[in-house]
């Protein structure tokens, strides 16, 4: 499992150094419309206002959904077993029945630029189709430049023997082979932990140092991809690089070199968006955050763009090194303080529990409570993973992928369907787009201050009974999986479900 890999690796990194840059710091009766499809939500383009993700109509937008890795370009470590599951329109139909309004769609540098200077339009067409399918179901897309352990070409070659106690590594995803510069260092790793392979660290450091111009290639690829979607409001924005590895530098120096890459990429994206409009830019600390719940931060001056969103992966209480330090709630507080360094909204691009619902559903509910308390969103890892996904390879053998909302039997590939024990807490009611500022969200309802069109989601077949204040013309429309509330607010408003 991906979390175990990170956890073992990051035990090697001093925790104290990681924290150096974190800053201290009257009832209305809704009418009902006939049953409708799930595509009636509005998706205005997004922006940032007062450390919140908002839309251009002046509403606070909560982005809640899941990661889709079915367009990723994983190494196929077993030629007989597919590394990704198919993606089609029905995936988005089923997400809409859970009330999701965002997907974090993993895309691959190796597929976008398979040879130096190339830009694969066939792969872009697949991305565009997914964006359109999501849009048709009222779902935004965050385009995530994904990588794990640098790329496909860091697997240990067949027949190569690793000296004890090292083990052969498998190929992962991210960079193309031509941009994998390892200095000839070994791809063997320690105890099966992918990031401990010297080749992985060397490849990242050569990227940060722009050896042979490889960083420039990814920057240019980002610019070309952003140009493709420069006038698409259903693209929420761009996640610049998934869980960047620190390379061969100490945490503070690593954060600085990551920040320099981010600045260069944001500038290129903004240039490519000329003639369209600027999208949100989601940026992450290094992979260290996923294991410790805290990390050295890229300096703020690299991320001065007004549309940046701080997007760490909040795994505190799930796969962090310590199960209770930080606690789940402390993890949110640390992330909120870090986002304040950039005067930016907070959104978590990944979070999940990886056991069975009977063991972990309470923790998922607790996480949802924390998201409500912080009036924010995030994306579950993940929607569905194939049997040949590298995350499912353990000690050289294919095992069951974990953390999916849609289970697949391995090695047969048979679809087992939705994991209801996780789907239920993930589909809880929430205000998708609320006028002005949201002031409080709980499982029972929400309050806000502003005037305009309200859109909220309520799961289940039973029509919710609502108490409202300063809300006019409320309409409940039954859709697949639940109910859509639309209304108009005026001033200080509240909506509570009974």
Secondary structure, DSSP 8 states (H G I E B T S, - for coil): -HHHHHHHHHTTS-HHHHTTT---------EEE----S-------EEEETTEEEETTSEEE--EEEEE-TT-----SSTTS-SS----HHHHHHHHTTT--EEEEEE-HHHH-SSTT---HHHHHHHHHHHHHHHHTT-EEEEEE--BSSBGGGS--TT----TTEE-----BSB-GGG---TT----EETTBGGGSHHHHHHHHHHHTTGGGHHHHHHHHHHHHHHHTTT-TTEEEEE--TT---TTS-HHHHHHHHHHHHHHHHHHHHHHTTTS---EEEE---THHHHHS------GGGG--TTEEE-----TTTTSSSSSSS-HHHHHHHHHHHHHHTT-EE-EEEE---S-HHHHHHHHHHHHHHHHHTT--EEES-S---TTSGGGEETTEE----S-SEEE-TTT--EEEE-HHHHHHHT--EEEEEEBEEEEE-SSEEEEE--EEEEEEEESSS---EEEEEEEEEEEEEETTEEEEEEEEEEEEEEEE-
